[in-house]
Amino acid sequence: MAPHALQDPHDSTGYTPSLVNYAKLLPHVRVHSKLKVSAPIRAVITSNDAFDELTVEERKSPYFRHLSLEEIRNVEASVKQFQSLKLPFHAISQETFPVSESLRAKLKDVIRAVYGEHQFLIISGLDTSQYSDVENIIIHAGLSSHVGSKRGMPGREGGDNTVLNHIIAMLASPKGSTGQYHAPPNQARDIPFHTDNGDIVSLFTISASESGGSFYLADSTAVYKDLKALKPKLARALVDDWTMVSPSASKNCDVRPIAFPQHESDRVLINCSRARITGTPCAPRPASLPALTKTQREAIDALHILAMSRAIEIQLQPGDMIFFNNLTLMHARDAFVDNGAEGQKRHLLRLILRNEEAAYELPRQLAETWEALYEHDVEEEKFPVKKELFTWACSH
């Protein structure tokens, strides 16, 4: 659900947060307020002169690192070098995708930002239209290998060894679905505030939609503290055990908290997938699981409302590669409209990463999920080149 939208009348599962009730429940939260823009407009770097002309503010933005022409040429040379090795995608690493000292410094900035104060950083300046689908995959995986020492495989226990996802428009409910919601042609619906599984999420914007599709990030610690101050009962509910659909095909459900306020110093870690809690219009919550209580439904809706009030808006442009801390930031996306005839079709690549040296100590309740996600032989990893529709659980 978009930060400014009302409840979807087609959704009876509770996946779409109810904003109407919260005008009374959280009267001081401005749910329709205009969200601040996260960073200054970036420039596509086509020459060293263009890089030199960037303002001091743009160069020193805590949220962006712009690639110089020399660094872009280094990326392109690394792509060619990797291709010359005739190796499979899973062999992409720091060794097979070397980068210059200046670019390595910017990628170290990513690590410091993601696990530090700002919690996300965007690398910009690449012109994705100049590269093939294969080359863009190599670029994303190659640069990401200098940020995360491990790549996650979501859905691995279900037989899916895919580490890279193509994110394109979700035009309708999947074939065979019992869900009643069908988005209009070329239009994707809103996605509520949530988190994925994994430490770091990286999205590489290959192309943008004709309109809409703003991306939002909200600090989980600030959101939780707001909730604790306004509605302590709902904050306590997040720390209690919840029964939710398990990401593992080998078991029916997980029972664990959503919020971990005492785990990391000065940080509240949150792991909250609405798709696994409420179900979605395409895949409702299984009747075999206990129904959510009124307090639980209010608590996850309050998370969304308060995330709206804290969120920063990011208009990801083609060539933007964002890395963000998935444990300390919640994210959401506005609905968007594609125009395939004009080539304005939203397409992102997604990787789930972990930096073993910088990573937080993980709550024990998440250890099994993280082990299934990250503990595998790299030879198992699959990088599909073909674009495929993304699931509700992961539609950014």
Secondary structure as UniProt FT lines:
FT   TURN            3..4
FT   TURN            9..10
FT   TURN            20..21
FT   HELIX           22..25
FT   TURN            27..28
FT   TURN            31..32
FT   HELIX           48..52
FT   HELIX           56..59
FT   TURN            62..63
FT   STRAND          64..66
FT   HELIX           69..84
FT   TURN            85..86
FT   HELIX           89..91
FT   TURN            94..96
FT   HELIX           101..114
FT   STRAND          120..124
FT   HELIX           128..130
FT   HELIX           133..144
FT   TURN            145..147
FT   STRAND          150..151
FT   TURN            154..155
FT   HELIX           156..158
FT   STRAND          164..167
FT   TURN            175..176
FT   TURN            185..186
FT   STRAND          187..188
FT   STRAND          191..194
FT   STRAND          200..207
FT   STRAND          211..212
FT   STRAND          215..219
FT   HELIX           220..230
FT   HELIX           232..239
FT   STRAND          242..245
FT   TURN            249..250
FT   STRAND          253..256
FT   STRAND          259..264
FT   TURN            265..266
FT   STRAND          267..270
FT   HELIX           274..277
FT   TURN            287..288
FT   HELIX           294..310
FT   STRAND          312..314
FT   TURN            318..319
FT   STRAND          321..325
FT   TURN            326..328
FT   STRAND          329..333
FT   STRAND          336..337
FT   HELIX           340..342
FT   STRAND          347..354
FT   TURN            356..358
FT   HELIX           364..374
FT   HELIX           378..380
FT   HELIX           392..394
//
